[in-house]
Amino acid sequence: MSKYKRISQSVTVFHDYPLPETKATLVGYIALITDYDLGVPIPYLLCAIGEKYKKYEKGQWRVFTPRHAPEDTLFKKCKIS
């Protein structure tokens, strides 16, 4: 089975939800929605990897530190520890 490899991109907004940081990388369910252009409902909680070394929640966003970034593959994209 081949691994799906995707180059993550920093974003400032996901649909109509601006990120609480200048730039962040989408992770989890919203990363899969974006990567595969899925026509599914957007979850209430949105996750991203921020550039700051601070883990926090703001509005609908849960922002993790760069050290929490999962490997950029289909099978590890959703794992946040």
PDB file with one MODEL, atoms N, CA, C and O in Angstrom:
MODEL        1
ATOM      1  N   MET A   1       0.843  -1.174   0.000  1.00  0.00           N
ATOM      2  CA  MET A   1       0.000   0.000   0.000  1.00  0.00           C
ATOM      3  C   MET A   1       0.892   1.241   0.000  1.00  0.00           C
ATOM      4  O   MET A   1       1.782   1.363   0.841  1.00  0.00           O
ATOM      5  N   SER A   2       0.666   2.138  -0.912  1.00  0.00           N
ATOM      6  CA  SER A   2       1.475   3.354  -0.981  1.00  0.00           C
ATOM      7  C   SER A   2       0.931   4.409  -0.030  1.00  0.00           C
ATOM      8  O   SER A   2      -0.267   4.472   0.244  1.00  0.00           O
ATOM      9  N   LYS A   3       1.841   5.228   0.462  1.00  0.00           N
ATOM     10  CA  LYS A   3       1.432   6.313   1.352  1.00  0.00           C
ATOM     11  C   LYS A   3       1.065   7.526   0.510  1.00  0.00           C
ATOM     12  O   LYS A   3       1.688   7.795  -0.517  1.00  0.00           O
ATOM     13  N   TYR A   4       0.053   8.251   0.954  1.00  0.00           N
ATOM     14  CA  TYR A   4      -0.351   9.487   0.309  1.00  0.00           C
ATOM     15  C   TYR A   4       0.534  10.593   0.863  1.00  0.00           C
ATOM     16  O   TYR A   4       0.591  10.776   2.079  1.00  0.00           O
ATOM     17  N   LYS A   5       1.205  11.313   0.031  1.00  0.00           N
ATOM     18  CA  LYS A   5       2.084  12.392   0.473  1.00  0.00           C
ATOM     19  C   LYS A   5       1.557  13.723  -0.030  1.00  0.00           C
ATOM     20  O   LYS A   5       1.283  13.882  -1.220  1.00  0.00           O
ATOM     21  N   ARG A   6       1.419  14.657   0.859  1.00  0.00           N
ATOM     22  CA  ARG A   6       0.895  15.978   0.527  1.00  0.00           C
ATOM     23  C   ARG A   6       1.773  17.034   1.186  1.00  0.00           C
ATOM     24  O   ARG A   6       2.178  16.861   2.335  1.00  0.00           O
ATOM     25  N   ILE A   7       2.064  18.082   0.510  1.00  0.00           N
ATOM     26  CA  ILE A   7       2.853  19.165   1.087  1.00  0.00           C
ATOM     27  C   ILE A   7       1.897  20.120   1.794  1.00  0.00           C
ATOM     28  O   ILE A   7       1.050  20.747   1.158  1.00  0.00           O
ATOM     29  N   SER A   8       2.038  20.224   3.108  1.00  0.00           N
ATOM     30  CA  SER A   8       1.171  21.110   3.887  1.00  0.00           C
ATOM     31  C   SER A   8       1.451  22.562   3.557  1.00  0.00           C
ATOM     32  O   SER A   8       2.587  22.948   3.280  1.00  0.00           O
ATOM     33  N   GLN A   9       0.410  23.349   3.593  1.00  0.00           N
ATOM     34  CA  GLN A   9       0.553  24.777   3.334  1.00  0.00           C
ATOM     35  C   GLN A   9      -0.011  25.550   4.511  1.00  0.00           C
ATOM     36  O   GLN A   9      -1.020  25.161   5.099  1.00  0.00           O
ATOM     37  N   SER A  10       0.645  26.639   4.848  1.00  0.00           N
ATOM     38  CA  SER A  10       0.124  27.507   5.891  1.00  0.00           C
ATOM     39  C   SER A  10      -1.044  28.298   5.332  1.00  0.00           C
ATOM     40  O   SER A  10      -1.028  28.718   4.175  1.00  0.00           O
ATOM     41  N   VAL A  11      -2.045  28.494   6.153  1.00  0.00           N
ATOM     42  CA  VAL A  11      -3.234  29.234   5.737  1.00  0.00           C
ATOM     43  C   VAL A  11      -3.578  30.283   6.785  1.00  0.00           C
ATOM     44  O   VAL A  11      -3.080  30.231   7.910  1.00  0.00           O
ATOM     45  N   THR A  12      -4.418  31.223   6.421  1.00  0.00           N
ATOM     46  CA  THR A  12      -4.886  32.238   7.362  1.00  0.00           C
ATOM     47  C   THR A  12      -6.379  32.138   7.612  1.00  0.00           C
ATOM     48  O   THR A  12      -6.897  32.737   8.554  1.00  0.00           O
ATOM     49  N   VAL A  13      -7.079  31.373   6.761  1.00  0.00           N
ATOM     50  CA  VAL A  13      -8.525  31.207   6.919  1.00  0.00           C
ATOM     51  C   VAL A  13      -8.928  29.834   6.384  1.00  0.00           C
ATOM     52  O   VAL A  13      -8.363  29.348   5.404  1.00  0.00           O
ATOM     53  N   PHE A  14      -9.911  29.215   7.040  1.00  0.00           N
ATOM     54  CA  PHE A  14     -10.482  27.959   6.572  1.00  0.00           C
ATOM     55  C   PHE A  14     -11.965  28.225   6.365  1.00  0.00           C
ATOM     56  O   PHE A  14     -12.698  28.469   7.324  1.00  0.00           O
ATOM     57  N   HIS A  15     -12.406  28.176   5.113  1.00  0.00           N
ATOM     58  CA  HIS A  15     -13.769  28.566   4.723  1.00  0.00           C
ATOM     59  C   HIS A  15     -14.016  29.970   5.256  1.00  0.00           C
ATOM     60  O   HIS A  15     -13.315  30.896   4.849  1.00  0.00           O
ATOM     61  N   ASP A  16     -14.965  30.166   6.133  1.00  0.00           N
ATOM     62  CA  ASP A  16     -15.217  31.506   6.678  1.00  0.00           C
ATOM     63  C   ASP A  16     -14.679  31.665   8.096  1.00  0.00           C
ATOM     64  O   ASP A  16     -15.079  32.586   8.809  1.00  0.00           O
ATOM     65  N   TYR A  17     -13.774  30.774   8.514  1.00  0.00           N
ATOM     66  CA  TYR A  17     -13.246  30.791   9.872  1.00  0.00           C
ATOM     67  C   TYR A  17     -11.794  31.247   9.874  1.00  0.00           C
ATOM     68  O   TYR A  17     -10.904  30.449   9.582  1.00  0.00           O
ATOM     69  N   PRO A  18     -11.528  32.525  10.200  1.00  0.00           N
ATOM     70  CA  PRO A  18     -10.143  32.988  10.239  1.00  0.00           C
ATOM     71  C   PRO A  18      -9.392  32.329  11.396  1.00  0.00           C
ATOM     72  O   PRO A  18      -9.932  32.162  12.489  1.00  0.00           O
ATOM     73  N   LEU A  19      -8.148  31.963  11.137  1.00  0.00           N
ATOM     74  CA  LEU A  19      -7.335  31.359  12.181  1.00  0.00           C
ATOM     75  C   LEU A  19      -6.907  32.416  13.183  1.00  0.00           C
ATOM     76  O   LEU A  19      -6.740  33.581  12.822  1.00  0.00           O
ATOM     77  N   PRO A  20      -6.726  32.019  14.449  1.00  0.00           N
ATOM     78  CA  PRO A  20      -6.321  32.992  15.466  1.00  0.00           C
ATOM     79  C   PRO A  20      -4.853  33.411  15.363  1.00  0.00           C
ATOM     80  O   PRO A  20      -4.420  34.297  16.100  1.00  0.00           O
ATOM     81  N   GLU A  21      -4.081  32.795  14.467  1.00  0.00           N
ATOM     82  CA  GLU A  21      -2.680  33.177  14.255  1.00  0.00           C
ATOM     83  C   GLU A  21      -2.507  33.640  12.820  1.00  0.00           C
ATOM     84  O   GLU A  21      -3.347  33.368  11.962  1.00  0.00           O
ATOM     85  N   THR A  22      -1.408  34.344  12.566  1.00  0.00           N
ATOM     86  CA  THR A  22      -1.127  34.849  11.228  1.00  0.00           C
ATOM     87  C   THR A  22      -1.098  33.731  10.206  1.00  0.00           C
ATOM     88  O   THR A  22      -1.696  33.845   9.136  1.00  0.00           O
ATOM     89  N   LYS A  23      -0.405  32.651  10.533  1.00  0.00           N
ATOM     90  CA  LYS A  23      -0.343  31.486   9.661  1.00  0.00           C
ATOM     91  C   LYS A  23      -0.408  30.232  10.517  1.00  0.00           C
ATOM     92  O   LYS A  23       0.110  30.206  11.633  1.00  0.00           O
ATOM     93  N   ALA A  24      -1.034  29.213   9.998  1.00  0.00           N
ATOM     94  CA  ALA A  24      -1.098  27.929  10.684  1.00  0.00           C
ATOM     95  C   ALA A  24      -1.320  26.846   9.638  1.00  0.00           C
ATOM     96  O   ALA A  24      -1.756  27.124   8.521  1.00  0.00           O
ATOM     97  N   THR A  25      -1.014  25.612  10.014  1.00  0.00           N
ATOM     98  CA  THR A  25      -1.199  24.470   9.132  1.00  0.00           C
ATOM     99  C   THR A  25      -2.385  23.657   9.632  1.00  0.00           C
ATOM    100  O   THR A  25      -2.442  23.285  10.804  1.00  0.00           O
ATOM    101  N   LEU A  26      -3.317  23.388   8.755  1.00  0.00           N
ATOM    102  CA  LEU A  26      -4.497  22.616   9.128  1.00  0.00           C
ATOM    103  C   LEU A  26      -4.118  21.179   9.435  1.00  0.00           C
ATOM    104  O   LEU A  26      -3.271  20.601   8.754  1.00  0.00           O
ATOM    105  N   VAL A  27      -4.739  20.596  10.456  1.00  0.00           N
ATOM    106  CA  VAL A  27      -4.523  19.192  10.802  1.00  0.00           C
ATOM    107  C   VAL A  27      -5.855  18.560  11.176  1.00  0.00           C
ATOM    108  O   VAL A  27      -6.852  19.247  11.397  1.00  0.00           O
ATOM    109  N   GLY A  28      -5.844  17.255  11.240  1.00  0.00           N
ATOM    110  CA  GLY A  28      -7.036  16.524  11.633  1.00  0.00           C
ATOM    111  C   GLY A  28      -8.071  16.467  10.525  1.00  0.00           C
ATOM    112  O   GLY A  28      -7.735  16.442   9.341  1.00  0.00           O
ATOM    113  N   TYR A  29      -9.329  16.446  10.925  1.00  0.00           N
ATOM    114  CA  TYR A  29     -10.439  16.293   9.997  1.00  0.00           C
ATOM    115  C   TYR A  29     -10.455  17.394   8.933  1.00  0.00           C
ATOM    116  O   TYR A  29     -10.736  17.122   7.765  1.00  0.00           O
ATOM    117  N   ILE A  30     -10.156  18.629   9.329  1.00  0.00           N
ATOM    118  CA  ILE A  30     -10.198  19.710   8.340  1.00  0.00           C
ATOM    119  C   ILE A  30      -9.061  19.613   7.328  1.00  0.00           C
ATOM    120  O   ILE A  30      -9.203  20.079   6.198  1.00  0.00           O
ATOM    121  N   ALA A  31      -7.946  19.021   7.714  1.00  0.00           N
ATOM    122  CA  ALA A  31      -6.866  18.784   6.750  1.00  0.00           C
ATOM    123  C   ALA A  31      -7.322  17.775   5.700  1.00  0.00           C
ATOM    124  O   ALA A  31      -7.041  17.939   4.512  1.00  0.00           O
ATOM    125  N   LEU A  32      -8.016  16.744   6.133  1.00  0.00           N
ATOM    126  CA  LEU A  32      -8.530  15.741   5.195  1.00  0.00           C
ATOM    127  C   LEU A  32      -9.602  16.339   4.284  1.00  0.00           C
ATOM    128  O   LEU A  32      -9.633  16.050   3.087  1.00  0.00           O
ATOM    129  N   ILE A  33     -10.475  17.166   4.845  1.00  0.00           N
ATOM    130  CA  ILE A  33     -11.512  17.837   4.045  1.00  0.00           C
ATOM    131  C   ILE A  33     -10.856  18.671   2.952  1.00  0.00           C
ATOM    132  O   ILE A  33     -11.281  18.639   1.797  1.00  0.00           O
ATOM    133  N   THR A  34      -9.824  19.415   3.320  1.00  0.00           N
ATOM    134  CA  THR A  34      -9.127  20.279   2.371  1.00  0.00           C
ATOM    135  C   THR A  34      -8.345  19.479   1.335  1.00  0.00           C
ATOM    136  O   THR A  34      -8.459  19.737   0.137  1.00  0.00           O
ATOM    137  N   ASP A  35      -7.552  18.509   1.789  1.00  0.00           N
ATOM    138  CA  ASP A  35      -6.702  17.729   0.887  1.00  0.00           C
ATOM    139  C   ASP A  35      -7.498  16.934  -0.137  1.00  0.00           C
ATOM    140  O   ASP A  35      -7.090  16.806  -1.291  1.00  0.00           O
ATOM    141  N   TYR A  36      -8.632  16.403   0.291  1.00  0.00           N
ATOM    142  CA  TYR A  36      -9.432  15.557  -0.605  1.00  0.00           C
ATOM    143  C   TYR A  36     -10.658  16.271  -1.175  1.00  0.00           C
ATOM    144  O   TYR A  36     -11.464  15.664  -1.881  1.00  0.00           O
ATOM    145  N   ASP A  37     -10.794  17.558  -0.866  1.00  0.00           N
ATOM    146  CA  ASP A  37     -11.925  18.360  -1.352  1.00  0.00           C
ATOM    147  C   ASP A  37     -13.249  17.646  -1.060  1.00  0.00           C
ATOM    148  O   ASP A  37     -14.081  17.467  -1.950  1.00  0.00           O
ATOM    149  N   LEU A  38     -13.427  17.245   0.197  1.00  0.00           N
ATOM    150  CA  LEU A  38     -14.613  16.502   0.605  1.00  0.00           C
ATOM    151  C   LEU A  38     -15.804  17.422   0.817  1.00  0.00           C
ATOM    152  O   LEU A  38     -15.668  18.498   1.398  1.00  0.00           O
ATOM    153  N   GLY A  39     -16.949  17.007   0.354  1.00  0.00           N
ATOM    154  CA  GLY A  39     -18.180  17.763   0.545  1.00  0.00           C
ATOM    155  C   GLY A  39     -18.913  17.274   1.781  1.00  0.00           C
ATOM    156  O   GLY A  39     -20.006  16.715   1.683  1.00  0.00           O
ATOM    157  N   VAL A  40     -18.312  17.485   2.942  1.00  0.00           N
ATOM    158  CA  VAL A  40     -18.879  17.026   4.211  1.00  0.00           C
ATOM    159  C   VAL A  40     -19.059  18.220   5.140  1.00  0.00           C
ATOM    160  O   VAL A  40     -18.445  19.267   4.935  1.00  0.00           O
ATOM    161  N   PRO A  41     -19.901  18.064   6.162  1.00  0.00           N
ATOM    162  CA  PRO A  41     -20.076  19.174   7.113  1.00  0.00           C
ATOM    163  C   PRO A  41     -18.762  19.510   7.829  1.00  0.00           C
ATOM    164  O   PRO A  41     -17.951  18.627   8.107  1.00  0.00           O
ATOM    165  N   ILE A  42     -18.575  20.763   8.112  1.00  0.00           N
ATOM    166  CA  ILE A  42     -17.392  21.215   8.826  1.00  0.00           C
ATOM    167  C   ILE A  42     -17.632  20.964  10.319  1.00  0.00           C
ATOM    168  O   ILE A  42     -18.687  21.320  10.846  1.00  0.00           O
ATOM    169  N   PRO A  43     -16.659  20.353  10.998  1.00  0.00           N
ATOM    170  CA  PRO A  43     -16.832  20.080  12.429  1.00  0.00           C
ATOM    171  C   PRO A  43     -16.831  21.369  13.247  1.00  0.00           C
ATOM    172  O   PRO A  43     -16.343  22.404  12.792  1.00  0.00           O
ATOM    173  N   TYR A  44     -17.381  21.294  14.451  1.00  0.00           N
ATOM    174  CA  TYR A  44     -17.404  22.469  15.320  1.00  0.00           C
ATOM    175  C   TYR A  44     -15.993  22.849  15.753  1.00  0.00           C
ATOM    176  O   TYR A  44     -15.638  24.028  15.749  1.00  0.00           O
ATOM    177  N   LEU A  45     -15.180  21.850  16.129  1.00  0.00           N
ATOM    178  CA  LEU A  45     -13.828  22.104  16.588  1.00  0.00           C
ATOM    179  C   LEU A  45     -12.861  21.954  15.420  1.00  0.00           C
ATOM    180  O   LEU A  45     -12.828  20.912  14.766  1.00  0.00           O
ATOM    181  N   LEU A  46     -12.074  22.998  15.160  1.00  0.00           N
ATOM    182  CA  LEU A  46     -11.118  23.016  14.055  1.00  0.00           C
ATOM    183  C   LEU A  46      -9.708  23.014  14.638  1.00  0.00           C
ATOM    184  O   LEU A  46      -9.429  23.744  15.589  1.00  0.00           O
ATOM    185  N   CYS A  47      -8.823  22.203  14.078  1.00  0.00           N
ATOM    186  CA  CYS A  47      -7.469  22.076  14.620  1.00  0.00           C
ATOM    187  C   CYS A  47      -6.415  22.562  13.636  1.00  0.00           C
ATOM    188  O   CYS A  47      -6.538  22.391  12.423  1.00  0.00           O
ATOM    189  N   ALA A  48      -5.380  23.170  14.194  1.00  0.00           N
ATOM    190  CA  ALA A  48      -4.274  23.673  13.387  1.00  0.00           C
ATOM    191  C   ALA A  48      -2.985  23.630  14.190  1.00  0.00           C
ATOM    192  O   ALA A  48      -2.996  23.599  15.421  1.00  0.00           O
ATOM    193  N   ILE A  49      -1.879  23.629  13.467  1.00  0.00           N
ATOM    194  CA  ILE A  49      -0.556  23.743  14.081  1.00  0.00           C
ATOM    195  C   ILE A  49      -0.120  25.189  13.877  1.00  0.00           C
ATOM    196  O   ILE A  49       0.016  25.650  12.744  1.00  0.00           O
ATOM    197  N   GLY A  50       0.096  25.898  14.976  1.00  0.00           N
ATOM    198  CA  GLY A  50       0.498  27.298  14.894  1.00  0.00           C
ATOM    199  C   GLY A  50       1.999  27.447  14.836  1.00  0.00           C
ATOM    200  O   GLY A  50       2.735  26.468  14.960  1.00  0.00           O
ATOM    201  N   GLU A  51       2.446  28.657  14.648  1.00  0.00           N
ATOM    202  CA  GLU A  51       3.872  28.952  14.591  1.00  0.00           C
ATOM    203  C   GLU A  51       4.439  29.262  15.978  1.00  0.00           C
ATOM    204  O   GLU A  51       5.653  29.213  16.180  1.00  0.00           O
ATOM    205  N   LYS A  52       3.573  29.576  16.918  1.00  0.00           N
ATOM    206  CA  LYS A  52       4.006  29.894  18.277  1.00  0.00           C
ATOM    207  C   LYS A  52       4.137  28.615  19.092  1.00  0.00           C
ATOM    208  O   LYS A  52       3.532  27.595  18.761  1.00  0.00           O
ATOM    209  N   TYR A  53       4.909  28.672  20.133  1.00  0.00           N
ATOM    210  CA  TYR A  53       5.069  27.510  21.007  1.00  0.00           C
ATOM    211  C   TYR A  53       4.121  27.624  22.189  1.00  0.00           C
ATOM    212  O   TYR A  53       4.523  27.629  23.352  1.00  0.00           O
ATOM    213  N   LYS A  54       2.822  27.719  21.833  1.00  0.00           N
ATOM    214  CA  LYS A  54       1.776  27.836  22.835  1.00  0.00           C
ATOM    215  C   LYS A  54       0.566  27.049  22.341  1.00  0.00           C
ATOM    216  O   LYS A  54       0.100  27.265  21.222  1.00  0.00           O
ATOM    217  N   LYS A  55       0.058  26.146  23.164  1.00  0.00           N
ATOM    218  CA  LYS A  55      -1.121  25.349  22.838  1.00  0.00           C
ATOM    219  C   LYS A  55      -2.327  26.038  23.481  1.00  0.00           C
ATOM    220  O   LYS A  55      -2.320  26.304  24.683  1.00  0.00           O
ATOM    221  N   TYR A  56      -3.369  26.328  22.681  1.00  0.00           N
ATOM    222  CA  TYR A  56      -4.519  27.041  23.220  1.00  0.00           C
ATOM    223  C   TYR A  56      -5.759  26.831  22.360  1.00  0.00           C
ATOM    224  O   TYR A  56      -5.681  26.297  21.254  1.00  0.00           O
ATOM    225  N   GLU A  57      -6.897  27.258  22.882  1.00  0.00           N
ATOM    226  CA  GLU A  57      -8.151  27.248  22.134  1.00  0.00           C
ATOM    227  C   GLU A  57      -8.675  28.672  22.060  1.00  0.00           C
ATOM    228  O   GLU A  57      -8.599  29.431  23.026  1.00  0.00           O
ATOM    229  N   LYS A  58      -9.211  29.022  20.887  1.00  0.00           N
ATOM    230  CA  LYS A  58      -9.808  30.344  20.701  1.00  0.00           C
ATOM    231  C   LYS A  58     -10.969  30.188  19.744  1.00  0.00           C
ATOM    232  O   LYS A  58     -10.778  29.825  18.584  1.00  0.00           O
ATOM    233  N   GLY A  59     -12.173  30.459  20.221  1.00  0.00           N
ATOM    234  CA  GLY A  59     -13.366  30.252  19.408  1.00  0.00           C
ATOM    235  C   GLY A  59     -13.486  28.784  19.041  1.00  0.00           C
ATOM    236  O   GLY A  59     -13.439  27.915  19.912  1.00  0.00           O
ATOM    237  N   GLN A  60     -13.640  28.511  17.768  1.00  0.00           N
ATOM    238  CA  GLN A  60     -13.759  27.135  17.304  1.00  0.00           C
ATOM    239  C   GLN A  60     -12.406  26.477  17.050  1.00  0.00           C
ATOM    240  O   GLN A  60     -12.355  25.304  16.680  1.00  0.00           O
ATOM    241  N   TRP A  61     -11.320  27.204  17.239  1.00  0.00           N
ATOM    242  CA  TRP A  61      -9.995  26.694  16.915  1.00  0.00           C
ATOM    243  C   TRP A  61      -9.273  26.108  18.116  1.00  0.00           C
ATOM    244  O   TRP A  61      -9.281  26.692  19.199  1.00  0.00           O
ATOM    245  N   ARG A  62      -8.652  24.958  17.924  1.00  0.00           N
ATOM    246  CA  ARG A  62      -7.703  24.375  18.869  1.00  0.00           C
ATOM    247  C   ARG A  62      -6.355  24.433  18.158  1.00  0.00           C
ATOM    248  O   ARG A  62      -6.152  23.786  17.130  1.00  0.00           O
ATOM    249  N   VAL A  63      -5.441  25.216  18.720  1.00  0.00           N
ATOM    250  CA  VAL A  63      -4.146  25.440  18.082  1.00  0.00           C
ATOM    251  C   VAL A  63      -3.061  24.714  18.878  1.00  0.00           C
ATOM    252  O   VAL A  63      -2.936  24.880  20.091  1.00  0.00           O
ATOM    253  N   PHE A  64      -2.280  23.902  18.158  1.00  0.00           N
ATOM    254  CA  PHE A  64      -1.200  23.138  18.761  1.00  0.00           C
ATOM    255  C   PHE A  64       0.143  23.755  18.390  1.00  0.00           C
ATOM    256  O   PHE A  64       0.238  24.545  17.451  1.00  0.00           O
ATOM    257  N   THR A  65       1.170  23.388  19.134  1.00  0.00           N
ATOM    258  CA  THR A  65       2.519  23.906  18.869  1.00  0.00           C
ATOM    259  C   THR A  65       3.157  23.141  17.715  1.00  0.00           C
ATOM    260  O   THR A  65       2.688  22.060  17.359  1.00  0.00           O
ATOM    261  N   PRO A  66       4.222  23.687  17.124  1.00  0.00           N
ATOM    262  CA  PRO A  66       4.900  22.983  16.029  1.00  0.00           C
ATOM    263  C   PRO A  66       5.382  21.578  16.409  1.00  0.00           C
ATOM    264  O   PRO A  66       5.456  20.703  15.547  1.00  0.00           O
ATOM    265  N   ARG A  67       5.706  21.355  17.670  1.00  0.00           N
ATOM    266  CA  ARG A  67       6.169  20.022  18.067  1.00  0.00           C
ATOM    267  C   ARG A  67       5.049  18.976  17.995  1.00  0.00           C
ATOM    268  O   ARG A  67       5.326  17.777  17.983  1.00  0.00           O
ATOM    269  N   HIS A  68       3.802  19.416  17.946  1.00  0.00           N
ATOM    270  CA  HIS A  68       2.660  18.506  17.831  1.00  0.00           C
ATOM    271  C   HIS A  68       2.329  18.140  16.388  1.00  0.00           C
ATOM    272  O   HIS A  68       1.422  17.345  16.144  1.00  0.00           O
ATOM    273  N   ALA A  69       3.045  18.705  15.446  1.00  0.00           N
ATOM    274  CA  ALA A  69       2.734  18.476  14.027  1.00  0.00           C
ATOM    275  C   ALA A  69       2.872  16.993  13.665  1.00  0.00           C
ATOM    276  O   ALA A  69       3.923  16.391  13.884  1.00  0.00           O
ATOM    277  N   PRO A  70       1.805  16.413  13.112  1.00  0.00           N
ATOM    278  CA  PRO A  70       1.886  15.015  12.688  1.00  0.00           C
ATOM    279  C   PRO A  70       2.671  14.910  11.381  1.00  0.00           C
ATOM    280  O   PRO A  70       2.845  15.893  10.661  1.00  0.00           O
ATOM    281  N   GLU A  71       3.135  13.705  11.096  1.00  0.00           N
ATOM    282  CA  GLU A  71       3.796  13.461   9.814  1.00  0.00           C
ATOM    283  C   GLU A  71       2.783  13.743   8.707  1.00  0.00           C
ATOM    284  O   GLU A  71       1.600  13.437   8.860  1.00  0.00           O
ATOM    285  N   ASP A  72       3.226  14.310   7.616  1.00  0.00           N
ATOM    286  CA  ASP A  72       2.312  14.730   6.558  1.00  0.00           C
ATOM    287  C   ASP A  72       1.972  13.571   5.610  1.00  0.00           C
ATOM    288  O   ASP A  72       2.319  13.593   4.429  1.00  0.00           O
ATOM    289  N   THR A  73       1.290  12.564   6.155  1.00  0.00           N
ATOM    290  CA  THR A  73       0.810  11.439   5.362  1.00  0.00           C
ATOM    291  C   THR A  73      -0.646  11.201   5.716  1.00  0.00           C
ATOM    292  O   THR A  73      -1.108  11.660   6.760  1.00  0.00           O
ATOM    293  N   LEU A  74      -1.361  10.510   4.889  1.00  0.00           N
ATOM    294  CA  LEU A  74      -2.768  10.214   5.146  1.00  0.00           C
ATOM    295  C   LEU A  74      -2.953   9.510   6.475  1.00  0.00           C
ATOM    296  O   LEU A  74      -3.890   9.823   7.209  1.00  0.00           O
ATOM    297  N   PHE A  75      -2.082   8.565   6.802  1.00  0.00           N
ATOM    298  CA  PHE A  75      -2.267   7.756   7.993  1.00  0.00           C
ATOM    299  C   PHE A  75      -1.854   8.443   9.278  1.00  0.00           C
ATOM    300  O   PHE A  75      -2.286   8.027  10.353  1.00  0.00           O
ATOM    301  N   LYS A  76      -1.033   9.482   9.206  1.00  0.00           N
ATOM    302  CA  LYS A  76      -0.587  10.152  10.423  1.00  0.00           C
ATOM    303  C   LYS A  76      -1.072  11.589  10.533  1.00  0.00           C
ATOM    304  O   LYS A  76      -0.805  12.258  11.531  1.00  0.00           O
ATOM    305  N   LYS A  77      -1.775  12.066   9.527  1.00  0.00           N
ATOM    306  CA  LYS A  77      -2.236  13.454   9.503  1.00  0.00           C
ATOM    307  C   LYS A  77      -3.175  13.779  10.662  1.00  0.00           C
ATOM    308  O   LYS A  77      -3.188  14.912  11.142  1.00  0.00           O
ATOM    309  N   CYS A  78      -3.957  12.804  11.116  1.00  0.00           N
ATOM    310  CA  CYS A  78      -4.969  13.059  12.132  1.00  0.00           C
ATOM    311  C   CYS A  78      -4.492  12.790  13.542  1.00  0.00           C
ATOM    312  O   CYS A  78      -5.232  13.050  14.491  1.00  0.00           O
ATOM    313  N   LYS A  79      -3.289  12.283  13.716  1.00  0.00           N
ATOM    314  CA  LYS A  79      -2.815  11.938  15.060  1.00  0.00           C
ATOM    315  C   LYS A  79      -2.241  13.158  15.734  1.00  0.00           C
ATOM    316  O   LYS A  79      -1.248  13.721  15.274  1.00  0.00           O
ATOM    317  N   ILE A  80      -2.864  13.573  16.830  1.00  0.00           N
ATOM    318  CA  ILE A  80      -2.387  14.676  17.654  1.00  0.00           C
ATOM    319  C   ILE A  80      -2.183  14.110  19.049  1.00  0.00           C
ATOM    320  O   ILE A  80      -3.116  13.569  19.643  1.00  0.00           O
ATOM    321  N   SER A  81      -0.986  14.228  19.568  1.00  0.00           N
ATOM    322  CA  SER A  81      -0.730  13.674  20.910  1.00  0.00           C
ATOM    323  C   SER A  81      -0.570  14.769  21.932  1.00  0.00           C
ATOM    324  O   SER A  81      -0.350  14.486  23.110  1.00  0.00           O
TER     325      SER A  81
ENDMDL
END
